[in-house]
């Protein structure tokens, strides 16, 4: 366009009472995870969250983002999410309490109430309702950790135990070493099993080399890991689906955004959540079929053995509540709100942990 043509267009826009479009600001945003992209909550950061943010921002023309994606622990290790966001190393990550209970432990509410529902979407809806109904909770979390909860909460599709031997009763677990992530090791109380800290980053090799004999995990993660090659027995004890967290963003970066940009990120978090659950549901049956075809076997624990385990396990809410209260968090209110949210959806725990 010549200068004369540009001047004419500018004059026409001015006379029409409109403004010329301004150039979009370009900003850099880093998204990271300690887990690799084989896991759905990482996969959909790149496949769903980022494209949705871009599409929403394109509607306003206000901001364009140059993204850096760093997965598989290349920039941020598991458990360092809050520190990395607060320190400006990364901008966005899955905020999870499983590997960072000291700063994100309030997000572990479902881990404090095991043997719950196996529907991951129901669990997530109930958790997010409980958080929303606990006044000031998310604001307090942001102030304490420097991380703003964007939404996009997710849950895994049901914890069970893959191992080198079958479990039909607790007696079968005596002396067995089982890998697990932090809070779920407490569920092994009264079984005689020995809990060992671990994660999907190392489960396969640790079982293969005899560091432990099994792992607490879930079907749609076991499939891409081919866990049945080293732990062929998928022991269904039905700990339940567990909420593992949602998308977090550093407080400093969030505060720098306009309302329109914040809305784009919230919209993208909701799209991320929906895409995650849709693919999780689609993958479950295929994952189970792959396990069986690969030589794995599903083993059902006797119902009476499971009920006795539930009745006798040390109340897992006790330690969680004490740790949360020590951080100044309203643990009792969150537990009650979660229990009530599940009851509204038709689920009642076999054991009333809050009555103990």
C-alpha positions as a Markdown table, in Angstrom:
| # | Residue | x | y | z |
|---|---|---|---|---|
| 1 | Unk | 0.0 | 0.0 | 0.0 |
| 2 | Unk | 1.4 | 3.4 | -0.9 |
| 3 | Unk | 1.6 | 6.2 | 1.7 |
| 4 | Unk | -1.2 | 8.1 | -0.1 |
| 5 | Unk | -3.5 | 5.0 | 0.0 |
| 6 | Unk | -2.7 | 4.4 | 3.6 |
| 7 | Unk | -3.5 | 8.1 | 4.5 |
| 8 | Unk | -6.8 | 7.8 | 2.7 |
| 9 | Unk | -7.7 | 4.6 | 4.5 |
| 10 | Unk | -6.8 | 6.2 | 7.9 |
| 11 | Unk | -8.9 | 9.2 | 7.1 |
| 12 | Unk | -11.9 | 7.0 | 6.1 |
| 13 | Unk | -11.6 | 5.0 | 9.3 |
| 14 | Unk | -11.4 | 8.2 | 11.4 |
| 15 | Unk | -14.5 | 9.7 | 9.7 |
| 16 | Unk | -16.3 | 6.4 | 10.2 |
| 17 | Unk | -15.5 | 6.6 | 14.0 |
| 18 | Unk | -13.4 | 3.4 | 13.9 |
| 19 | Unk | -9.8 | 2.7 | 14.8 |
| 20 | Unk | -7.2 | 1.2 | 12.7 |
| 21 | Unk | -6.2 | -2.3 | 13.9 |
| 22 | Unk | -3.1 | -2.3 | 16.0 |
| 23 | Unk | -0.3 | -4.9 | 15.7 |
| 24 | Unk | -0.7 | -7.8 | 18.1 |
| 25 | Unk | 1.9 | -7.9 | 21.0 |
| 26 | Unk | 4.0 | -11.0 | 20.8 |
| 27 | Unk | 4.9 | -12.8 | 24.1 |
| 28 | Unk | 6.8 | -15.9 | 25.0 |
| 29 | Unk | 5.1 | -18.6 | 27.1 |
| 30 | Unk | 6.7 | -21.8 | 28.3 |
| 31 | Unk | 4.6 | -24.9 | 29.0 |
| 32 | Unk | 6.4 | -27.8 | 30.7 |
| 33 | Unk | 5.8 | -31.2 | 32.3 |
| 34 | Unk | 8.0 | -33.7 | 34.1 |
| 35 | Unk | 6.1 | -36.4 | 32.3 |
| 36 | Unk | 6.5 | -37.2 | 28.6 |
| 37 | Unk | 3.9 | -36.5 | 26.0 |
| 38 | Unk | 2.8 | -40.2 | 26.0 |
| 39 | Unk | 0.6 | -39.3 | 28.9 |
| 40 | Unk | -2.8 | -37.8 | 28.0 |
| 41 | Unk | -2.5 | -34.8 | 30.3 |
| 42 | Unk | 0.7 | -33.8 | 28.5 |
| 43 | Unk | -0.4 | -34.8 | 25.0 |
| 44 | Unk | -3.4 | -32.4 | 25.2 |
| 45 | Unk | -1.2 | -29.5 | 26.2 |
| 46 | Unk | 0.2 | -29.5 | 22.7 |
| 47 | Unk | -2.8 | -30.9 | 20.9 |
| 48 | Unk | -5.7 | -29.0 | 22.5 |
| 49 | Unk | -4.7 | -26.3 | 25.1 |
| 50 | Unk | -2.2 | -24.4 | 23.0 |
| 51 | Unk | -4.2 | -24.4 | 19.7 |
| 52 | Unk | -7.3 | -23.3 | 21.6 |
| 53 | Unk | -5.4 | -20.4 | 23.3 |
| 54 | Unk | -4.1 | -19.3 | 19.9 |
| 55 | Unk | -7.6 | -19.5 | 18.3 |
| 56 | Unk | -9.2 | -17.5 | 21.1 |
| 57 | Unk | -6.5 | -14.8 | 21.0 |
| 58 | Unk | -6.8 | -14.5 | 17.2 |
| 59 | Unk | -10.4 | -13.3 | 17.7 |
| 60 | Unk | -9.1 | -10.2 | 19.6 |
| 61 | Unk | -5.9 | -9.7 | 17.7 |
| 62 | Unk | -4.4 | -8.4 | 20.9 |
| 63 | Unk | -1.7 | -10.9 | 21.7 |
| 64 | Unk | 0.2 | -13.6 | 19.8 |
| 65 | Unk | 2.2 | -16.2 | 21.6 |
| 66 | Unk | 5.5 | -17.9 | 20.8 |
| 67 | Unk | 5.3 | -21.2 | 22.7 |
| 68 | Unk | 8.0 | -23.2 | 24.1 |
| 69 | Unk | 7.1 | -26.8 | 25.0 |
| 70 | Unk | 9.3 | -28.8 | 27.3 |
| 71 | Unk | 8.1 | -32.2 | 28.3 |
| 72 | Unk | 9.6 | -35.4 | 29.8 |
| 73 | Unk | 11.6 | -33.5 | 32.5 |
| 74 | Unk | 13.7 | -31.6 | 30.0 |
| 75 | Unk | 13.1 | -28.3 | 31.8 |
| 76 | Unk | 11.2 | -29.1 | 35.0 |
| 77 | Unk | 11.3 | -32.3 | 37.1 |
| 78 | Unk | 8.3 | -33.9 | 38.7 |
| 79 | Unk | 7.5 | -32.2 | 42.0 |
| 80 | Unk | 9.1 | -28.9 | 40.9 |
| 81 | Unk | 6.0 | -27.5 | 39.2 |
| 82 | Unk | 5.1 | -24.8 | 41.8 |
| 83 | Unk | 8.7 | -23.7 | 42.3 |
| 84 | Unk | 9.3 | -23.6 | 38.6 |
| 85 | Unk | 6.2 | -21.5 | 37.9 |
| 86 | Unk | 6.9 | -19.1 | 40.8 |
| 87 | Unk | 10.6 | -18.7 | 39.9 |
| 88 | Unk | 9.7 | -17.9 | 36.2 |
| 89 | Unk | 11.4 | -21.0 | 34.8 |
| 90 | Unk | 8.1 | -22.1 | 33.3 |
| 91 | Unk | 4.8 | -20.3 | 32.9 |
| 92 | Unk | 2.3 | -23.2 | 32.7 |
| 93 | Unk | 2.2 | -26.7 | 34.0 |
| 94 | Unk | -0.1 | -29.3 | 35.4 |
| 95 | Unk | -0.5 | -28.2 | 39.1 |
| 96 | Unk | -0.5 | -31.5 | 41.0 |
| 97 | Unk | -0.2 | -32.3 | 44.7 |
| 98 | Unk | 0.9 | -35.9 | 44.1 |
| 99 | Unk | 4.6 | -35.1 | 43.7 |
| 100 | Unk | 4.5 | -31.7 | 45.5 |
| 101 | Unk | 2.4 | -32.3 | 48.7 |
| 102 | Unk | 4.2 | -29.5 | 50.6 |
| 103 | Unk | 2.8 | -26.8 | 48.3 |
| 104 | Unk | 0.0 | -28.4 | 46.4 |
| 105 | Unk | -1.2 | -30.9 | 48.9 |
| 106 | Unk | -4.8 | -29.5 | 49.1 |
| 107 | Unk | -5.2 | -30.9 | 45.5 |
| 108 | Unk | -4.8 | -34.4 | 46.9 |
| 109 | Unk | -8.2 | -34.5 | 48.5 |
| 110 | Unk | -9.3 | -37.7 | 46.6 |
| 111 | Unk | -6.1 | -39.5 | 47.7 |
| 112 | Unk | -7.3 | -39.0 | 51.3 |
| 113 | Unk | -10.5 | -40.8 | 50.4 |
| 114 | Unk | -9.6 | -44.0 | 48.5 |
| 115 | Unk | -11.9 | -46.8 | 47.4 |
| 116 | Unk | -14.1 | -44.1 | 45.8 |
| 117 | Unk | -15.9 | -43.8 | 42.4 |
| 118 | Unk | -14.2 | -45.2 | 39.3 |
| 119 | Unk | -15.6 | -42.6 | 37.0 |
| 120 | Unk | -12.8 | -40.0 | 36.4 |
| 121 | Unk | -15.1 | -37.3 | 35.1 |
| 122 | Unk | -17.5 | -37.6 | 38.1 |
| 123 | Unk | -14.5 | -37.4 | 40.5 |
| 124 | Unk | -13.2 | -34.2 | 38.8 |
| 125 | Unk | -16.5 | -32.5 | 38.7 |
| 126 | Unk | -17.0 | -33.2 | 42.4 |
| 127 | Unk | -13.5 | -31.9 | 43.3 |
| 128 | Unk | -13.9 | -28.7 | 41.3 |
| 129 | Unk | -17.4 | -28.2 | 42.9 |
| 130 | Unk | -15.8 | -28.7 | 46.3 |
| 131 | Unk | -13.0 | -26.2 | 45.6 |
| 132 | Unk | -15.5 | -23.7 | 44.3 |
| 133 | Unk | -17.8 | -24.1 | 47.3 |
| 134 | Unk | -14.9 | -23.7 | 49.8 |
| 135 | Unk | -14.7 | -19.9 | 50.1 |
| 136 | Unk | -11.3 | -18.4 | 49.3 |
| 137 | Unk | -9.5 | -21.7 | 48.8 |
| 138 | Unk | -8.1 | -21.1 | 45.3 |
| 139 | Unk | -7.1 | -17.5 | 46.2 |
| 140 | Unk | -5.3 | -18.8 | 49.3 |
| 141 | Unk | -3.5 | -21.5 | 47.2 |
| 142 | Unk | -2.4 | -18.8 | 44.7 |
| 143 | Unk | -1.1 | -16.6 | 47.4 |
| 144 | Unk | 0.8 | -19.4 | 49.1 |
| 145 | Unk | 2.3 | -21.0 | 46.0 |
| 146 | Unk | 2.5 | -18.3 | 43.5 |
| 147 | Unk | 0.4 | -20.4 | 41.1 |
| 148 | Unk | -3.1 | -19.5 | 39.7 |
| 149 | Unk | -5.4 | -22.5 | 39.1 |
| 150 | Unk | -6.7 | -22.1 | 35.5 |
| 151 | Unk | -9.1 | -25.0 | 35.5 |
| 152 | Unk | -8.7 | -28.0 | 33.2 |
| 153 | Unk | -8.9 | -30.4 | 36.1 |
| 154 | Unk | -8.3 | -34.1 | 35.3 |
| 155 | Unk | -8.4 | -37.5 | 37.0 |
| 156 | Unk | -6.9 | -40.8 | 36.1 |
| 157 | Unk | -9.2 | -43.7 | 35.2 |
| 158 | Unk | -8.9 | -45.8 | 38.3 |
| 159 | Unk | -5.9 | -47.0 | 40.4 |
| 160 | Unk | -5.2 | -50.7 | 40.7 |
| 161 | Unk | -2.0 | -52.7 | 41.2 |
| 162 | Unk | 0.0 | -54.3 | 38.4 |
| 163 | Unk | 2.3 | -56.9 | 39.8 |
| 164 | Unk | 4.4 | -59.9 | 39.2 |
| 165 | Unk | 1.9 | -62.1 | 41.1 |
| 166 | Unk | -1.9 | -62.2 | 41.5 |
| 167 | Unk | -3.7 | -60.8 | 44.5 |
| 168 | Unk | -7.1 | -62.3 | 45.5 |
| 169 | Unk | -6.7 | -61.3 | 49.2 |
| 170 | Unk | -4.5 | -59.2 | 51.4 |
| 171 | Unk | -2.5 | -62.3 | 52.4 |
| 172 | Unk | -1.2 | -62.5 | 48.8 |
| 173 | Unk | 0.4 | -59.0 | 49.3 |
| 174 | Unk | 2.5 | -59.9 | 52.3 |
| 175 | Unk | 6.1 | -58.8 | 51.8 |
| 176 | Unk | 5.5 | -57.6 | 48.3 |
| 177 | Unk | 7.3 | -54.3 | 47.4 |
| 178 | Unk | 5.0 | -52.0 | 45.5 |
| 179 | Unk | 6.0 | -48.7 | 43.8 |
| 180 | Unk | 3.7 | -45.7 | 44.1 |
| 181 | Unk | 3.5 | -41.9 | 44.1 |
| 182 | Unk | 3.5 | -40.4 | 47.5 |
| 183 | Unk | 0.0 | -40.3 | 48.9 |
| 184 | Unk | -1.2 | -43.6 | 47.5 |
| 185 | Unk | 1.4 | -45.6 | 49.4 |
| 186 | Unk | -0.7 | -45.1 | 52.6 |
| 187 | Unk | -3.4 | -47.3 | 51.0 |
| 188 | Unk | -1.2 | -50.3 | 51.5 |
| 189 | Unk | -1.7 | -50.2 | 55.3 |
| 190 | Unk | -2.8 | -53.6 | 56.8 |
| 191 | Unk | -1.7 | -55.5 | 53.6 |
| 192 | Unk | 1.8 | -56.4 | 54.6 |
| 193 | Unk | 3.1 | -54.9 | 51.3 |
| 194 | Unk | 6.0 | -52.5 | 51.4 |
| 195 | Unk | 5.4 | -49.2 | 49.6 |
| 196 | Unk | 8.3 | -47.7 | 47.6 |
| 197 | Unk | 8.3 | -44.2 | 46.2 |
| 198 | Unk | 8.2 | -44.2 | 42.4 |
| 199 | Unk | 6.5 | -43.0 | 39.2 |
| 200 | Unk | 5.8 | -43.9 | 35.6 |
| 201 | Unk | 9.1 | -42.4 | 34.7 |
| 202 | Unk | 10.8 | -45.4 | 36.4 |
| 203 | Unk | 8.1 | -48.1 | 37.1 |
| 204 | Unk | 8.9 | -50.4 | 34.2 |
| 205 | Unk | 12.7 | -50.5 | 34.7 |
| 206 | Unk | 12.3 | -50.7 | 38.5 |
| 207 | Unk | 10.1 | -53.7 | 38.3 |
| 208 | Unk | 12.2 | -55.3 | 35.6 |
| 209 | Unk | 15.4 | -55.0 | 37.7 |
| 210 | Unk | 13.7 | -56.1 | 41.0 |
| 211 | Unk | 13.6 | -52.8 | 42.8 |
| 212 | Unk | 10.0 | -53.6 | 43.5 |
| 213 | Unk | 7.4 | -56.2 | 42.5 |
| 214 | Unk | 4.5 | -54.1 | 41.3 |
| 215 | Unk | 3.1 | -50.6 | 41.0 |
| 216 | Unk | 0.0 | -48.7 | 41.8 |
| 217 | Unk | -1.3 | -47.3 | 38.5 |
| 218 | Unk | -4.1 | -47.2 | 35.9 |
| 219 | Unk | -5.0 | -48.9 | 32.7 |
| 220 | Unk | -4.6 | -46.1 | 30.1 |
| 221 | Unk | -1.1 | -45.3 | 31.4 |
| 222 | Unk | -0.1 | -48.9 | 31.7 |
| 223 | Unk | -0.9 | -49.6 | 28.1 |
| 224 | Unk | 1.6 | -47.1 | 26.4 |
| 225 | Unk | 4.2 | -48.2 | 29.0 |
| 226 | Unk | 3.5 | -51.9 | 28.2 |
| 227 | Unk | 3.6 | -52.5 | 32.0 |
| 228 | Unk | 2.3 | -56.1 | 31.5 |
| 229 | Unk | 5.6 | -57.1 | 30.1 |
| 230 | Unk | 7.1 | -56.9 | 33.6 |
| 231 | Unk | 4.0 | -56.9 | 35.8 |
| 232 | Unk | 1.5 | -59.2 | 34.0 |
| 233 | Unk | -1.2 | -59.3 | 36.8 |
| 234 | Unk | -3.5 | -56.3 | 36.8 |
| 235 | Unk | -5.0 | -56.7 | 40.3 |
| 236 | Unk | -8.3 | -54.9 | 40.5 |
| 237 | Unk | -8.6 | -53.6 | 44.0 |
| 238 | Unk | -10.5 | -50.5 | 42.8 |
| 239 | Unk | -8.9 | -47.7 | 44.8 |
| 240 | Unk | -11.0 | -45.4 | 42.5 |
| 241 | Unk | -10.4 | -42.7 | 40.0 |
| 242 | Unk | -8.2 | -39.9 | 41.4 |
| 243 | Unk | -8.1 | -36.2 | 40.7 |
| 244 | Unk | -4.4 | -35.4 | 39.9 |
| 245 | Unk | -4.7 | -31.6 | 39.4 |
| 246 | Unk | -5.3 | -29.1 | 36.8 |
| 247 | Unk | -3.5 | -26.4 | 34.8 |
| 248 | Unk | -1.6 | -23.8 | 36.7 |
| 249 | Unk | 0.0 | -20.6 | 35.6 |
| 250 | Unk | 2.5 | -18.4 | 37.4 |
| 251 | Unk | 0.9 | -15.6 | 39.3 |
| 252 | Unk | 3.2 | -13.0 | 37.8 |
| 253 | Unk | 2.4 | -14.0 | 34.3 |
| 254 | Unk | -1.3 | -14.2 | 35.0 |
| 255 | Unk | -1.3 | -10.7 | 36.5 |
| 256 | Unk | 0.3 | -9.3 | 33.3 |
| 257 | Unk | -2.6 | -10.5 | 31.1 |
| 258 | Unk | -5.6 | -8.4 | 30.1 |
| 259 | Unk | -9.1 | -9.7 | 30.9 |
| 260 | Unk | -9.5 | -10.9 | 27.2 |
| 261 | Unk | -6.3 | -12.9 | 27.4 |
| 262 | Unk | -7.3 | -14.4 | 30.7 |
| 263 | Unk | -10.6 | -15.5 | 29.2 |
| 264 | Unk | -8.8 | -17.1 | 26.3 |
| 265 | Unk | -6.7 | -19.2 | 28.7 |
| 266 | Unk | -9.8 | -20.2 | 30.8 |
| 267 | Unk | -11.6 | -21.3 | 27.6 |
| 268 | Unk | -8.6 | -23.3 | 26.5 |
| 269 | Unk | -8.4 | -25.0 | 29.9 |
| 270 | Unk | -12.0 | -26.1 | 29.6 |
| 271 | Unk | -11.3 | -27.5 | 26.1 |
| 272 | Unk | -8.2 | -29.3 | 27.4 |
| 273 | Unk | -10.3 | -31.0 | 30.1 |
| 274 | Unk | -13.0 | -32.1 | 27.7 |
| 275 | Unk | -10.5 | -33.4 | 25.1 |
| 276 | Unk | -8.6 | -35.3 | 27.9 |
| 277 | Unk | -11.7 | -37.1 | 29.1 |
| 278 | Unk | -13.0 | -37.9 | 25.7 |
| 279 | Unk | -9.8 | -39.6 | 24.7 |
| 280 | Unk | -9.4 | -41.3 | 28.0 |
| 281 | Unk | -12.8 | -42.9 | 27.6 |
| 282 | Unk | -12.0 | -43.9 | 24.0 |
| 283 | Unk | -8.7 | -45.4 | 25.0 |
| 284 | Unk | -9.8 | -47.5 | 28.0 |
| 285 | Unk | -11.2 | -50.5 | 26.3 |
| 286 | Unk | -8.4 | -50.6 | 23.7 |
| 287 | Unk | -5.8 | -50.4 | 26.5 |
| 288 | Unk | -7.4 | -53.3 | 28.3 |
| 289 | Unk | -7.5 | -55.4 | 25.1 |
| 290 | Unk | -3.9 | -54.6 | 24.4 |
| 291 | Unk | -2.9 | -55.7 | 27.9 |
| 292 | Unk | -4.7 | -59.1 | 27.5 |
| 293 | Unk | -3.3 | -59.6 | 24.0 |
| 294 | Unk | 0.1 | -58.9 | 25.3 |
| 295 | Unk | -0.1 | -61.6 | 28.0 |
| 296 | Unk | -1.5 | -59.6 | 30.9 |
| 297 | Unk | -4.3 | -60.9 | 33.1 |
| 298 | Unk | -7.0 | -59.1 | 35.1 |
| 299 | Unk | -7.4 | -60.5 | 38.7 |
| 300 | Unk | -10.4 | -59.6 | 40.8 |
| 301 | Unk | -9.8 | -59.3 | 44.6 |
| 302 | Unk | -12.5 | -61.1 | 46.5 |
| 303 | Unk | -15.2 | -58.5 | 47.6 |
| 304 | Unk | -15.1 | -59.6 | 51.2 |
| 305 | Unk | -11.3 | -59.1 | 51.3 |
| 306 | Unk | -11.6 | -55.7 | 49.8 |
| 307 | Unk | -14.3 | -54.7 | 52.3 |
| 308 | Unk | -12.2 | -55.9 | 55.2 |
| 309 | Unk | -9.3 | -53.8 | 53.8 |
| 310 | Unk | -11.5 | -50.7 | 53.6 |
| 311 | Unk | -12.7 | -51.2 | 57.1 |
| 312 | Unk | -9.3 | -51.8 | 58.7 |
| 313 | Unk | -6.9 | -49.4 | 56.8 |
| 314 | Unk | -5.7 | -46.5 | 58.9 |
| 315 | Unk | -8.0 | -43.6 | 58.1 |
| 316 | Unk | -6.1 | -41.8 | 55.2 |
| 317 | Unk | -7.9 | -38.5 | 55.9 |
| 318 | Unk | -6.1 | -38.2 | 59.2 |
| 319 | Unk | -2.6 | -37.4 | 58.0 |
| 320 | Unk | -3.9 | -35.4 | 55.0 |
| 321 | Unk | -6.1 | -33.3 | 57.2 |
| 322 | Unk | -3.3 | -32.6 | 59.7 |
| 323 | Unk | -0.8 | -31.6 | 57.0 |
| 324 | Unk | -3.4 | -29.3 | 55.3 |
| 325 | Unk | -4.4 | -27.7 | 58.6 |
| 326 | Unk | -0.7 | -27.1 | 59.4 |
| 327 | Unk | -0.5 | -25.1 | 56.1 |
| 328 | Unk | -3.5 | -23.1 | 57.1 |
| 329 | Unk | -5.9 | -24.8 | 54.7 |
| 330 | Unk | -9.6 | -25.6 | 55.4 |
| 331 | Unk | -9.1 | -29.4 | 55.2 |
| 332 | Unk | -12.3 | -30.4 | 56.9 |
| 333 | Unk | -14.4 | -28.1 | 54.7 |
| 334 | Unk | -12.9 | -29.5 | 51.5 |
| 335 | Unk | -13.4 | -33.1 | 52.6 |
| 336 | Unk | -17.0 | -32.5 | 53.5 |
| 337 | Unk | -17.7 | -30.6 | 50.3 |
| 338 | Unk | -16.1 | -33.4 | 48.2 |
| 339 | Unk | -18.1 | -36.1 | 50.0 |
| 340 | Unk | -21.3 | -34.0 | 49.5 |
| 341 | Unk | -20.6 | -33.4 | 45.9 |
| 342 | Unk | -20.2 | -37.1 | 45.2 |
| 343 | Unk | -23.4 | -37.9 | 47.2 |
| 344 | Unk | -25.3 | -35.5 | 44.9 |
| 345 | Unk | -24.0 | -37.6 | 42.0 |
| 346 | Unk | -25.2 | -40.9 | 43.5 |
| 347 | Unk | -22.0 | -42.2 | 45.1 |
| 348 | Unk | -21.5 | -43.0 | 48.8 |
| 349 | Unk | -18.3 | -44.3 | 50.3 |
| 350 | Unk | -18.4 | -47.8 | 51.7 |
| 351 | Unk | -16.7 | -46.3 | 54.8 |
| 352 | Unk | -17.5 | -42.9 | 56.1 |
| 353 | Unk | -14.0 | -41.6 | 56.7 |
| 354 | Unk | -15.2 | -38.4 | 58.2 |
| 355 | Unk | -17.2 | -40.2 | 60.9 |
| 356 | Unk | -14.1 | -42.1 | 62.2 |
